Amino acid sequence: MENHGDRNLVLVVMFATFARIIKSMIRLRLLLIVLLALCSVGASCQDVSRNYVKSVTMLDSAGRNAVTEVQYYDALGRPDLFSTTGVGGSGAAVYTGRTYDRKGRVIEIQK
């Protein structure tokens, strides 16, 4: 004769193990969501409307004098504004912009 008590005990243990695995997966998923939310809040990113590349060239070893260049790109990835600061020692900024026609050709460069 088969003992139903042992069989039921095995089923209860299997169910309890399965429930612990599911709870662990839910906790892990919640932890991952919280970590991703925290990372996105504190992350510094580029402007949402345009991308840019920034470079800083130090002119002395102390790092007091520097030339900063920023190249901005439009939504199609074309360069549309170039900014340089720290030129000539006065710290003034020089801007150069580009205007494109419908075919993507440069039609005007503004300084």
Backbone hydrogen bonds in HBPLUS format (Angstrom, degrees):
<---DONOR---> <-ACCEPTOR-->    atom                        ^
c    i                          cat <-CA-CA->   ^        H-A-AA   ^      H-
h    n   atom  resd res      DA  || num        DHA   H-A  angle D-A-AA Bond
n    s   type  num  typ     dist DA aas  dist angle  dist       angle   num
A0008-ASN N   A0004-HIS O   2.94 MM   4  6.09 158.8  1.98 148.0 153.6     1
A0009-LEU N   A0005-GLY O   3.01 MM   4  6.14 150.7  2.10 141.2 149.2     2
A0010-VAL N   A0006-ASP O   3.03 MM   4  6.29 156.1  2.09 147.1 152.6     3
A0011-LEU N   A0007-ARG O   3.08 MM   4  6.37 156.7  2.14 146.2 152.5     4
A0012-VAL N   A0008-ASN O   2.94 MM   4  6.18 154.1  2.01 147.5 154.5     5
A0013-VAL N   A0009-LEU O   2.97 MM   4  6.21 160.5  2.01 150.4 155.3     6
A0014-MET N   A0010-VAL O   2.92 MM   4  6.11 160.1  1.96 148.9 154.8     7
A0015-PHE N   A0011-LEU O   2.90 MM   4  6.06 157.6  1.95 146.5 152.6     8
A0016-ALA N   A0012-VAL O   2.94 MM   4  6.13 159.1  1.98 148.4 154.0     9
A0017-THR N   A0013-VAL O   2.97 MM   4  6.16 156.8  2.03 148.3 154.5    10
A0018-PHE N   A0014-MET O   2.94 MM   4  6.13 159.4  1.98 147.0 153.0    11
A0019-ALA N   A0015-PHE O   2.87 MM   4  6.10 155.9  1.93 148.6 155.3    12
A0020-ARG N   A0016-ALA O   3.01 MM   4  6.26 154.2  2.07 144.9 151.3    13
A0021-ILE N   A0017-THR O   3.02 MM   4  6.32 154.8  2.09 148.3 155.1    14
A0022-ILE N   A0018-PHE O   3.00 MM   4  6.29 160.8  2.04 151.9 156.6    15
A0023-LYS N   A0019-ALA O   2.98 MM   4  6.22 160.8  2.02 149.1 154.3    16
A0024-SER N   A0020-ARG O   2.97 MM   4  6.15 156.1  2.02 146.0 152.6    17
A0025-MET N   A0021-ILE O   2.97 MM   4  6.23 153.5  2.04 148.2 155.5    18
A0026-ILE N   A0022-ILE O   2.96 MM   4  6.22 155.0  2.02 150.1 156.8    19
A0027-ARG N   A0023-LYS O   2.94 MM   4  6.18 163.1  1.96 150.9 155.3    20
A0028-LEU N   A0024-SER O   2.91 MM   4  6.08 158.6  1.96 146.6 152.8    21
A0029-ARG N   A0025-MET O   2.91 MM   4  6.10 155.8  1.97 145.2 151.7    22
A0030-LEU N   A0026-ILE O   2.93 MM   4  6.19 163.1  1.96 152.7 156.9    23
A0031-LEU N   A0027-ARG O   2.86 MM   4  6.05 158.9  1.90 150.3 156.6    24
A0032-LEU N   A0028-LEU O   2.93 MM   4  6.12 157.1  1.99 147.1 153.1    25
A0033-ILE N   A0029-ARG O   2.98 MM   4  6.26 157.1  2.04 149.5 155.5    26
A0034-VAL N   A0030-LEU O   2.97 MM   4  6.20 163.2  2.00 152.1 156.3    27
A0035-LEU N   A0031-LEU O   2.92 MM   4  6.12 163.3  1.95 151.5 156.3    28
A0036-LEU N   A0032-LEU O   2.95 MM   4  6.12 161.1  1.99 148.9 154.1    29
A0037-ALA N   A0033-ILE O   2.96 MM   4  6.15 154.8  2.03 146.5 153.7    30
A0038-LEU N   A0034-VAL O   2.92 MM   4  6.17 158.6  1.97 151.5 157.2    31
A0039-CYS N   A0035-LEU O   2.94 MM   4  6.11 155.8  2.00 148.2 154.8    32
A0040-SER N   A0036-LEU O   3.04 MM   4  6.19 153.7  2.11 144.3 150.8    33
A0041-VAL N   A0037-ALA O   3.14 MM   4  6.31 142.8  2.29 142.5 151.6    34
A0042-GLY N   A0038-LEU O   3.30 MM   4  6.46 164.9  2.32 150.4 152.4    35
A0073-TYR N   A0051-ASN O   2.86 MM  22  5.37 155.6  1.92 157.4 154.6    36
A0053-VAL N   A0071-GLN O   2.92 MM  18  5.26 147.3  2.02 139.5 150.0    37
A0071-GLN N   A0053-VAL O   2.89 MM  18  5.26 163.9  1.92 152.3 155.5    38
A0055-SER N   A0069-GLU O   2.83 MM  14  5.30 162.6  1.86 158.0 163.5    39
A0069-GLU N   A0055-SER O   2.84 MM  14  5.30 170.6  1.84 163.9 167.0    40
A0057-THR N   A0067-VAL O   2.85 MM  10  5.19 168.5  1.86 152.6 155.9    41
A0067-VAL N   A0057-THR O   2.91 MM  10  5.19 157.8  1.96 144.8 150.8    42
A0059-LEU N   A0065-ASN O   2.76 MM   6  5.31 174.4  1.76 148.5 147.4    43
A0063-GLY N   A0060-ASP O   3.26 MM   3  5.58 150.8  2.35 105.6 113.7    44
A0068-THR N   A0085-THR O   2.96 MM  17  5.21 155.9  2.02 142.9 150.4    45
A0085-THR N   A0068-THR O   2.84 MM  17  5.21 158.7  1.89 149.4 156.7    46
A0070-VAL N   A0083-SER O   2.80 MM  13  5.10 158.1  1.85 149.6 155.9    47
A0083-SER N   A0070-VAL O   2.84 MM  13  5.10 166.0  1.86 151.3 156.2    48
A0072-TYR N   A0081-LEU O   2.77 MM   9  5.11 172.0  1.78 164.3 165.9    49
A0080-ASP N   A0072-TYR O   3.01 MM   8  5.98 162.9  2.04 140.3 145.4    50
A0074-ASP N   A0078-ARG O   2.88 MM   4  5.51 159.1  1.92 153.5 156.0    51
A0077-GLY N   A0074-ASP O   3.01 MM   3  5.34 164.4  2.03 114.9 118.5    52
A0098-ARG N   A0080-ASP O   2.93 MM  18  4.82 151.6  2.01 134.4 132.5    53
A0082-PHE N   A0096-THR O   2.74 MM  14  5.06 152.7  1.81 148.3 157.7    54
A0096-THR N   A0082-PHE O   2.82 MM  14  5.06 149.1  1.92 148.2 156.9    55
A0084-THR N   A0094-VAL O   2.86 MM  10  5.13 153.3  1.94 146.8 155.4    56
A0094-VAL N   A0084-THR O   2.70 MM  10  5.13 154.4  1.76 149.4 158.6    57
A0097-GLY N   A0110-GLN O   2.77 MM  13  4.92 154.8  1.83 140.3 148.7    58
A0110-GLN N   A0097-GLY O   2.80 MM  13  4.92 148.3  1.90 131.0 140.9    59
A0099-THR N   A0108-GLU O   2.88 MM   9  5.12 151.5  1.96 153.3 155.1    60
A0107-ILE N   A0099-THR O   2.82 MM   8  5.80 169.6  1.83 156.7 160.3    61
A0101-ASP N   A0105-ARG O   2.91 MM   4  5.52 151.8  1.99 149.0 157.3    62
A0104-GLY N   A0101-ASP O   3.06 MM   3  5.35 163.7  2.09 112.8 116.9    63
